Amino acid sequence: MKKNILFFTVVGFLLVSCTLFGTDVKKIKEEIRSVIDRQQKAWNAHDIEGFMADYWKSKDFTFQSGDRRLYGWETLLERYRVRYAGEKMGRLTFSDLQICVLAADCAYALGRWKVEEEETVDEGVFTIIFRRFPDGWKIIHDHSS
C-alpha cells in the first residue's frame, strides 16, 4: 500500500512539474489578481457589464451559488441586473485570496467576498476557475456561496 501511495505521489508530482515547466507562475498569479481587482473596481463603480467583462462569454460558462446552478454568460448577467440594480450593489471587497496555477492556461482562485450596503452586509466564499484565451484570462466557472 505504501508503495502505491509513493508511486502515485511521484507520478502526480512529475505530471504537475511537466505541465508547469517553463511557466511563469508569478506572472500568471499577477494577471489573475489583476482580473479580480478589475472586477472589484467595476462593481464598486456600479458597472455590472464591466464586472462581467472577464467572465467567459459562452453558454458553457457555469455559476453556482447555494443550491442553484446557472449556465451561460447572459444568464448570469441578467441575474446580476435583477438582483443588484442601482444602489443594491453596495461596496464589494475581496479578501483571503489564494491563487493556484494548474497549467500555463488554467488556474483557480479561492477567497472571501463581502458586499456592504447601508444597512446590510452579505459575505461568503468563492472558488473561481480561470482559463487563458487568446484575449486573456477569463472566468469559466464561479462558485460563490
C-alpha positions as CSV (number, residue, x, y, z in Angstrom):
1,M,0.0,0.0,0.0
2,K,2.8,2.4,0.9
3,K,4.5,1.7,-2.5
4,N,1.3,2.6,-4.3
5,I,0.9,5.9,-2.4
6,L,4.6,6.7,-3.1
7,F,4.2,5.8,-6.8
8,F,1.1,7.9,-7.3
9,T,2.7,10.8,-5.4
10,V,5.8,10.7,-7.6
11,V,3.7,10.4,-10.8
12,G,1.5,13.3,-9.7
13,F,4.5,15.5,-9.0
14,L,6.0,14.7,-12.4
15,L,2.8,15.5,-14.2
16,V,2.5,18.8,-12.4
17,S,6.2,19.6,-12.9
18,C,5.9,18.8,-16.6
19,T,2.8,20.9,-17.0
20,L,4.3,24.0,-15.3
21,F,7.7,23.6,-16.9
22,G,8.6,27.0,-18.4
23,T,5.5,28.6,-17.0
24,D,6.0,31.9,-15.2
25,V,3.8,31.2,-12.2
26,K,4.4,34.6,-10.6
27,K,3.3,36.4,-13.7
28,I,0.2,34.3,-14.1
29,K,-0.8,35.0,-10.5
30,E,-0.3,38.7,-11.1
31,E,-2.5,38.5,-14.2
32,I,-5.3,36.7,-12.3
33,R,-5.0,39.2,-9.4
34,S,-5.4,42.0,-12.0
35,V,-8.7,40.4,-13.2
36,I,-10.0,40.2,-9.7
37,D,-9.0,43.8,-9.0
38,R,-10.8,45.0,-12.2
39,Q,-13.9,43.2,-11.1
40,Q,-13.9,44.8,-7.7
41,K,-13.3,48.2,-9.2
42,A,-16.1,47.8,-11.7
43,W,-18.6,46.5,-9.1
44,N,-17.9,49.5,-6.8
45,A,-18.4,51.8,-9.8
46,H,-21.9,50.1,-10.2
47,D,-20.8,48.8,-13.6
48,I,-22.3,45.3,-13.9
49,E,-21.1,44.9,-17.5
50,G,-17.6,45.9,-16.5
51,F,-17.7,43.4,-13.7
52,M,-18.8,40.7,-16.2
53,A,-16.2,41.6,-18.8
54,D,-13.7,39.0,-17.5
55,Y,-16.3,36.2,-17.5
56,W,-16.2,33.8,-20.4
57,K,-18.9,34.9,-22.8
58,S,-20.2,31.5,-23.6
59,K,-23.3,29.4,-23.0
60,D,-21.0,26.9,-21.4
61,F,-20.0,29.2,-18.6
62,T,-21.3,28.0,-15.2
63,F,-22.1,29.8,-12.0
64,Q,-23.1,28.1,-8.7
65,S,-24.5,29.7,-5.6
66,G,-26.3,27.9,-2.8
67,D,-28.4,25.2,-4.4
68,R,-28.6,26.9,-7.8
69,R,-26.5,26.4,-11.0
70,L,-26.8,28.7,-13.9
71,Y,-25.5,28.2,-17.4
72,G,-24.3,30.9,-19.7
73,W,-22.8,34.4,-19.5
74,E,-26.1,36.1,-20.5
75,T,-28.0,34.2,-17.7
76,L,-25.6,35.4,-15.0
77,L,-25.6,39.0,-16.4
78,E,-29.4,39.0,-16.2
79,R,-29.3,37.6,-12.6
80,Y,-26.9,40.4,-11.6
81,R,-29.1,43.1,-13.3
82,V,-32.2,42.0,-11.4
83,R,-30.6,41.3,-8.1
84,Y,-28.2,44.2,-7.8
85,A,-29.8,47.1,-9.7
86,G,-28.5,50.5,-8.7
87,E,-27.5,51.1,-5.1
88,K,-28.2,47.5,-4.2
89,M,-24.8,46.7,-5.5
90,G,-23.2,48.1,-2.3
91,R,-19.4,48.1,-1.9
92,L,-17.5,44.8,-2.8
93,T,-14.3,43.7,-1.2
94,F,-12.3,40.5,-1.8
95,S,-10.0,39.1,0.9
96,D,-8.1,36.0,1.8
97,L,-7.2,35.5,-1.8
98,Q,-5.2,32.4,-2.8
99,I,-4.4,31.7,-6.5
100,C,-3.2,28.3,-7.7
101,V,-1.8,27.9,-11.2
102,L,-2.5,24.4,-12.6
103,A,-1.0,24.9,-16.0
104,A,0.1,27.7,-18.4
105,D,-3.6,28.2,-19.4
106,C,-5.5,27.1,-16.3
107,A,-5.7,28.5,-12.7
108,Y,-8.2,28.9,-9.9
109,A,-8.6,31.4,-7.1
110,L,-10.1,30.9,-3.6
111,G,-11.2,33.8,-1.5
112,R,-13.8,35.6,0.5
113,W,-16.2,38.3,-0.8
114,K,-18.2,40.9,1.1
115,V,-20.8,43.3,-0.2
116,E,-21.7,46.1,2.3
117,E,-24.8,48.2,1.8
118,E,-26.0,50.9,4.1
119,E,-27.8,48.6,6.5
120,T,-26.8,45.1,5.4
121,V,-23.7,43.0,4.9
122,D,-23.6,39.9,2.7
123,E,-20.5,37.8,2.7
124,G,-19.2,34.4,1.7
125,V,-16.5,32.4,0.0
126,F,-15.8,31.7,-3.7
127,T,-13.9,29.5,-6.0
128,I,-13.4,30.8,-9.5
129,I,-11.7,28.8,-12.3
130,F,-9.8,30.7,-15.0
131,R,-8.7,29.7,-18.5
132,R,-6.4,31.7,-20.7
133,F,-7.8,32.5,-24.1
134,P,-6.1,34.5,-26.9
135,D,-7.7,37.6,-25.5
136,G,-6.6,37.0,-21.9
137,W,-7.7,35.2,-18.7
138,K,-11.5,34.5,-18.4
139,I,-13.5,33.1,-15.6
140,I,-15.1,29.9,-16.9
141,H,-16.7,28.8,-13.6
142,D,-17.7,30.7,-10.5
143,H,-18.9,29.1,-7.3
144,S,-19.9,31.7,-4.7
145,S,-21.7,31.0,-1.5
